[in-house]
Amino acid sequence: MTALILLAPLALGMGLLGLVLFLWTLRSGQYDDLDGAASRILFDDSERPKK
């Protein structure tokens, strides 16, 4: 029973921390261009423009 007193708030705190981190990444715009990252691997960027 004493383990529940420790583990229940710890689990709730970790869940809240995960939610806060998810909302922070959502506001910072990391999920704005999901299709761009998927199509970027298809193009070869190794060609450099000649000066």
Summary of the structure (lengths in Angstrom):
residues: 51
radius of gyration: 21.3
end to end distance: 72.0
largest distance: 72.0
contacts: 70
relative contact order: 0.07
helix: 65%
strand: 0%
